Amino acid sequence: MRRPRSTYLLIALFFTALLALWGLERAGVLTEAERDRRRDRVLPELIDVNAASVRRLEIDRGAERLVFERVGPKSWRLEPIGVDARTDEVERLIATLKGLRKSPEAGAIDGPAASYGLAPPAATVRVWTGDAGPPDATLEIGRKSQADLFVRSGRDADLAVVDQRMLAVVDRPAVEWRETVLVPASALPIVAMSIRRPGLEATAERKERGAWRLTTPVRFPADAARIEKALTAVTTLQVDPGSGGFVADRVRDFTPYGLEPPTATLELRSPAAGSEPIILMVGSKVPDHPEQVYVRKGGRDDVMAVDARFLAEIPADLKGLRSRFVAEIVPTEASRIEIDAAGGPIQIVRDKLGWWLKSPVEGRADRGQVEALLKGVEDLQASEFFDPAILSDSGVDPPLRRLRIWQGEGVIPGHASEEAEPAVSLAIGRYDVLRKVVFARADGDSAILALPDTFLKVLPTSSLAFRDRDLPAVAPMSVSRLTIVRPGRTTVLEPDTAGDPNRWRMVQPAKAAADVRAVTAALARLAELRATEFVADLNGDLARYGLNRPIFEIRWETVQPAGTPPAPKRLRIGSALPNKPSIHYGTLSDFPAVFTIEAESLLPFAAEFHETRALSFRPPTVRRLMLRTETRNLAYSRRAQRLGTPADWSAEKGTPTQSVDLSRFDNLIEGLSELRAARFVQYQGPFPPGAGLEHPRLRITVEFVGDAAPVRLRLGSKFLGDWVCAAVGDENSGPVFLLQAPVWEDLIRVAEGGLPPIPDSFIAPAPSP
């Protein structure tokens, strides 16, 4: 559908009006809204002026003229005195002039200017945004009338009335316009402080995480608390104009004030881009006012007096600036460690997978030891800083050891970043037994540090340090033969290829089924052996560690390709450490070091490897139970269809029933059906005479439904008080094993006297003897 011609005409008129308004604005013609906004302003020409663009402000009071010149984003200079002006007050006056409004009640004011104190004015305020030319705004101030003040914005302007409190600041004397704060707030926070005074010339810089570090004359961690306290004292210094704090201006000779040269100079640096350092020079004490001291700002020729107490917070020597902490490292950011010692250099680097030794051998480094070293360095604190002239026997020149730690990504040997400056570099000297300290010195420093002797615990004692303490792993499924040599017994185990998977058999000292649980535990421990410490190279004197005649030895062979001879490996355990009987020395095949290992980690190899199941049958198939002692024969029958009550069992003819709890017989049958030996006394051969099994104290016979052969258990002598010797069957030779004595002793008393109850459980044996 065709649009009406009038629509296009309206659109054209709309855009024409917009262009006209834009043209009027460019030509300086005000809109009605702009005129309304400016109508009640005394200085409408300042409405759209950015306060930061004001370059000059002048207060002319006839006999006195104050000129404020901007000298920086947040600084003003007061002329003709040539001193710093109070930035906050100057900025506040500019804001007042921009927003100064006429009194709405005054209305139009007629009459000669002289009658209102404006011919001439009592004061004139002028504002410039440029460096030259006429002022951008002028305010003439006349006389006061109660709370009102008569003003006008130039010689030919209309008179106006304003609240006299708004311009009361114009009457201030020059001294009250002077900056009383020596360090303006715009300079905060301070990121560096230099101190120069007799015997001290040092600089400290603020680092990440709020830490401070000395950068001259040495690079060393600084005492952050001490520096922050000094900064607080300096940055809060103020001059008191009322007590004569502004001593002298336009000074040519500073000698009378002790400022040529000064007794101390402080230089403070701000992070603001392009800002100049703030320099404060401290002179002598003020005569007749010893609590005050003369000061001067760098580049200024005026002298001031301030409270002298701040000097107590400024350290007088380098020791006062040092932190007790020796290093500033973040352990998680460490990337490289080098330690030079008599045994040779140790070099460790971090990659994506963790820490690796590069020398003296290549391999994975022990994470725990590396982290302990880094943590030890992070927490390391010096108890004292000695002058090398006083302590000439520190052993740091040349050092006994040197420790260097780098931080940051990619700091690895062979790369360009290898030359990066280490975060920590310490020359480590001798150990002072009496002081219980280790002497050290940081690179580029002269002071001798006294470090706690606990630091020695994380330092390497040999070239074997930092090696991965996880000993070379063995894959349990690859073991084809396992030999365990213990005092008085050698056990040889092999996989049982004829039976179910993961079955083992004992081939020495007897041929028998092996306890799978014990073998599995031993292989698992063999796969995760871990040394507690490395103590010597393998080519040393093994006799001193008891490894020439080991008290314990584990040998194993692994599956080899066809035609390849077996390559047995061996773990030998020697004597215990003199002061730690729970830790033993050890060696491992193809591993070039003597190490120590916890005896507790070897417990799986001390287990019983013979099949420990002595009896096994299905309890529901039992039909008869006989107990025979040296004096009595007892027999009990079980009904064919059990009810789960004591009535299931009945005593046979001639067997007493008094005080016998027949309901306990089911517990006895359950225990016998899964009876396990705690330990074997022997695997084969005639019974030992002391076992008491040829004439046992108790025989237990279990008969079954059907043709199944009965099972028999014999209980003989007590062994070591807590155990009782036992055997299965009727022969007087074969395996002899141990059972937990208290349970079975109770059963023997039941059989002999019929009084004590039958025990609840026969299943779980106590720990191995």
Long-range contacts (C-beta under 8 A, 24 or more apart in sequence): 40-101, 40-102, 40-104, 41-99, 41-100, 41-101, 41-102, 42-100, 42-101, 42-102, 42-139, 42-151, 42-153, 42-160, 42-162, 43-97, 43-98, 43-100, 43-127, 43-137, 43-139, 43-153, 45-136, 45-137, 45-153, 46-97, 46-98, 46-127, 46-136, 46-137, 47-98, 49-98, 49-127, 49-129, 49-136, 49-137, 51-91, 51-94, 51-95, 51-98, 53-129, 54-94, 54-127, 54-128, 54-129, 55-128, 55-129, 55-130, 55-131, 56-126, 56-127, 56-128, 56-131, 57-90, 57-93, 57-94, 57-125, 57-126, 57-127, 57-128, 58-124, 58-125, 58-126, 58-127, 58-128, 58-135, 59-123, 59-124, 59-125, 59-170, 60-123, 60-124, 60-125, 60-126, 61-122, 61-123, 61-170, 62-120, 62-122, 62-123, 64-174, 66-174, 66-177, 68-177, 72-275, 73-186, 73-272, 74-184, 74-186, 75-184, 75-186, 78-174, 78-177, 78-178, 81-174, 81-178, 81-249, 81-302, 82-249, 82-250, 82-300, 82-301, 82-302, 83-178, 83-179, 83-246, 83-249, 83-300, 83-302, 84-178, 84-179, 84-297, 84-300, 85-177, 85-178, 85-179, 86-177, 86-178, 86-179, 86-180, 87-179, 87-184, 87-186, 89-169, 89-177, 90-177, 92-169, 93-125, 93-169, 93-170, 94-127, 96-166, 96-167, 96-169, 97-125, 97-127, 97-137, 97-139, 100-139, 100-151, 100-162, 100-166, 100-167, 101-162, 102-160, 102-161, 102-162, 103-148, 103-160, 103-161, 103-162, 103-163, 106-148, 106-160, 106-161, 108-158, 109-150, 109-158, 109-159, 109-160, 109-161, 113-142, 113-152, 113-159, 116-142, 116-143, 116-150, 116-159, 117-142, 117-143, 117-150, 118-142, 118-150, 118-151, 118-152, 118-159, 123-170, 123-171, 125-170, 141-167, 141-170, 175-241, 175-246, 176-241, 178-239, 178-241, 178-246, 180-238, 180-239, 180-240, 180-241, 180-245, 181-237, 181-238, 182-234, 182-237, 182-238, 182-239, 182-278, 182-280, 182-295, 182-297, 182-304, 182-306, 183-234, 183-235, 183-237, 183-268, 183-278, 183-280, 186-270, 186-272, 187-268, 187-270, 187-272, 187-275, 187-278, 188-235, 188-270, 189-270, 189-271, 190-231, 190-235, 190-268, 190-269, 190-270, 191-269, 191-270, 191-271, 192-267, 192-268, 192-269, 193-227, 193-230, 193-231, 193-266, 193-267, 193-268, 193-269, 194-265, 194-266, 194-267, 195-264, 195-265, 195-266, 195-314, 195-315, 195-321, 196-264, 196-265, 196-266, 196-267, 197-263, 197-264, 197-265, 197-314, 197-316, 198-263, 199-316, 199-317, 200-315, 200-316, 200-317, 200-318, 202-318, 202-321, 204-321, 207-328, 211-328, 212-323, 213-328, 214-318, 214-321, 214-322, 217-318, 218-318, 218-442, 218-444, 218-445, 218-446, 218-447, 219-442, 219-444, 219-445, 220-322, 220-323, 220-442, 220-445, 221-322, 221-323, 221-325, 221-326, 221-327, 221-328, 222-321, 222-322, 222-323, 223-320, 223-321, 223-322, 223-323, 223-324, 224-323, 226-315, 226-320, 226-321, 227-321, 229-313, 230-313, 230-314, 230-315, 231-268, 232-313, 233-309, 233-310, 233-312, 233-313, 233-314, 234-266, 234-268, 234-280, 234-310, 234-313, 234-314, 235-268, 237-280, 237-295, 237-306, 237-307, 237-310, 238-306, 239-304, 239-305, 239-306, 244-305, 245-304, 245-305, 245-306, 246-302, 246-304, 247-286, 247-294, 247-302, 247-303, 247-304, 247-305, 248-302, 248-303, 249-301, 249-302, 250-301, 250-302, 251-301, 251-302, 251-303, 252-301, 254-283, 254-296, 254-303, 257-283, 257-284, 257-294, 257-296, 257-303, 258-283, 258-284, 258-285, 258-294, 259-283, 259-284, 259-294, 259-296, 259-303, 262-296, 264-311, 264-314, 266-314, 267-298, 282-311, 318-447, 319-385, 319-447, 322-382, 322-385, 322-447, 324-381, 324-382, 324-383, 325-379, 325-380, 325-381, 326-377, 326-380, 326-381, 326-382, 326-424, 326-426, 326-440, 326-442, 326-449, 326-451, 327-377, 327-378, 327-380, 327-405, 327-423, 327-424, 327-426, 328-423, 329-374, 329-377, 329-378, 329-405, 329-407, 329-423, 329-424, 330-378, 330-407, 331-371, 331-374, 331-375, 331-378, 333-407, 333-408, 334-374, 334-405, 334-406, 334-407, 334-423, 335-406, 335-407, 335-408, 335-409, 335-410, 335-411, 335-412, 336-405, 336-406, 336-411, 336-412, 336-413, 337-370, 337-373, 337-374, 337-403, 337-404, 337-405, 337-406, 338-402, 338-403, 338-404, 339-401, 339-402, 339-403, 339-404, 339-459, 339-460, 340-399, 340-401, 340-402, 341-400, 341-401, 341-402, 341-460, 341-463, 342-400, 342-401, 343-460, 343-462, 343-463, 344-463, 346-460, 346-463, 346-465, 346-466, 347-413, 348-466, 349-411, 349-412, 349-413, 351-412, 355-466, 357-466, 357-467, 358-413, 360-463, 361-467, 361-592, 363-467, 363-468, 364-468, 365-466, 365-467, 365-468, 366-466, 366-467, 366-468, 366-469, 366-470, 368-469, 369-458, 369-465, 369-466, 369-469, 370-466, 372-457, 372-458, 373-458, 373-459, 373-466, 374-405, 375-458, 376-454, 376-455, 376-457, 376-458, 377-403, 377-405, 377-424, 377-458, 380-451, 380-452, 380-455, 381-451, 381-452, 382-449, 382-450, 382-451, 383-437, 383-450, 383-451, 383-452, 384-437, 384-449, 384-450, 385-447, 385-448, 385-449, 385-450, 386-439, 386-447, 386-448, 386-449, 386-450, 387-446, 387-447, 387-448, 388-446, 388-447, 388-448, 391-439, 391-448, 393-430, 394-429, 394-430, 394-439, 394-441, 394-448, 395-429, 395-430, 395-439, 396-427, 396-428, 396-429, 396-439, 396-440, 396-441, 396-448, 397-427, 397-429, 397-441, 398-427, 399-427, 399-428, 399-429, 399-440, 399-441, 400-428, 400-429, 400-430, 401-427, 401-428, 401-459, 402-426, 402-427, 402-428, 403-428, 403-459, 428-459, 431-456, 462-534, 462-535, 462-536, 464-534, 464-535, 464-536, 464-537, 464-593, 465-534, 467-534, 467-593, 469-530, 469-531, 469-532, 469-533, 469-534, 469-595, 470-528, 470-529, 470-530, 471-529, 471-530, 471-531, 471-588, 471-591, 471-595, 472-588, 472-590, 472-591, 473-527, 473-528, 474-523, 474-526, 474-527, 474-556, 474-558, 474-569, 475-527, 475-558, 476-520, 476-523, 476-524, 476-526, 476-527, 478-558, 478-559, 479-523, 479-526, 479-556, 479-557, 479-558, 479-559, 480-557, 480-558, 480-559, 480-560, 480-566, 481-555, 481-556, 481-557, 481-566, 481-568, 482-519, 482-522, 482-523, 482-554, 482-555, 482-556, 483-553, 483-554, 483-555, 483-556, 484-522, 484-553, 484-554, 484-605, 484-609, 485-550, 485-552, 485-553, 485-554, 485-555, 486-552, 486-605, 486-606, 487-551, 491-609, 493-519, 493-609, 506-609, 506-610, 506-611, 506-683, 509-683, 509-684, 510-610, 510-683, 510-684, 510-735, 512-610, 512-611, 512-683, 512-735, 513-610, 513-611, 514-609, 514-610, 514-611, 515-607, 515-608, 515-609, 515-610, 515-611, 515-612, 518-604, 518-607, 518-608, 518-609, 518-612, 519-609, 521-604, 521-607, 522-554, 522-604, 522-605, 522-607, 522-609, 524-604, 525-601, 525-602, 525-604, 525-605, 526-554, 526-556, 526-571, 529-571, 529-588, 529-597, 529-601, 530-597, 530-601, 531-586, 531-595, 531-596, 531-597, 532-583, 532-595, 532-596, 532-597, 532-598, 533-595, 533-596, 534-593, 534-594, 534-595, 535-585, 535-593, 535-594, 535-595, 535-596, 536-593, 536-594, 537-592, 537-593, 537-594, 538-587, 538-591, 538-592, 538-593, 538-594, 539-592, 540-594, 542-574, 542-587, 542-594, 545-574, 545-575, 545-585, 545-594, 546-574, 546-575, 546-585, 547-572, 547-574, 547-585, 547-586, 547-587, 547-594, 550-574, 551-575, 551-584, 552-584, 552-602, 552-605, 554-605, 573-597, 573-602, 606-768, 607-768, 608-677, 608-678, 608-679, 608-680, 608-768, 610-677, 610-680, 610-683, 610-735, 612-676, 612-677, 612-678, 612-737, 613-674, 613-675, 613-676, 614-675, 614-676, 614-677, 614-713, 614-726, 614-728, 614-737, 615-672, 615-673, 615-674, 615-675, 615-711, 615-713, 615-728, 616-673, 616-674, 616-675, 617-672, 617-673, 617-702, 617-704, 617-708, 617-711, 618-673, 619-666, 619-669, 619-670, 619-673, 621-704, 621-705, 621-706, 621-708, 622-669, 622-702, 622-703, 622-704, 622-705, 623-703, 623-704, 623-705, 624-702, 624-703, 625-649, 625-665, 625-668, 625-669, 625-700, 625-701, 625-702, 625-703, 626-699, 626-700, 626-701, 626-703, 627-698, 627-699, 627-700, 627-747, 627-750, 627-751, 628-698, 628-699, 628-700, 628-701, 628-751, 629-697, 629-698, 629-699, 629-748, 629-751, 629-752, 630-695, 630-697, 631-752, 632-751, 632-752, 634-751, 636-662, 636-665, 638-665, 640-705, 656-754, 658-754, 659-754, 659-755, 660-750, 660-754, 661-757, 661-758, 664-757, 664-758, 664-759, 664-760, 665-758, 667-758, 667-759, 667-760, 667-761, 667-762, 668-747, 668-758, 668-762, 669-702, 670-762, 670-763, 671-761, 671-762, 671-763, 672-700, 672-702, 672-711, 672-713, 672-762, 674-763, 675-713, 675-739, 675-762, 675-763, 676-763, 676-765, 677-726, 677-737, 677-738, 677-739, 677-765, 678-723, 678-737, 678-738, 678-739, 678-740, 678-765, 678-766, 678-767, 678-768, 678-769, 679-723, 679-737, 679-738, 679-768, 679-769, 680-735, 680-736, 680-737, 680-738, 681-719, 681-725, 681-736, 681-737, 681-738, 682-735, 682-736, 683-735, 684-733, 684-734, 684-735, 685-733, 685-734, 686-732, 686-733, 687-727, 687-732, 687-733, 687-734, 687-736, 688-736, 690-717, 691-716, 691-717, 691-725, 691-727, 691-736, 692-716, 692-717, 692-725, 693-725, 693-726, 693-727, 693-732, 693-736, 694-732, 697-748, 698-744, 698-747, 698-748, 698-751, 715-739, 715-744, 715-748, 718-745, 719-769, 720-769, 722-766, 722-769, 723-769, 738-769, 739-765, 740-765, 740-766
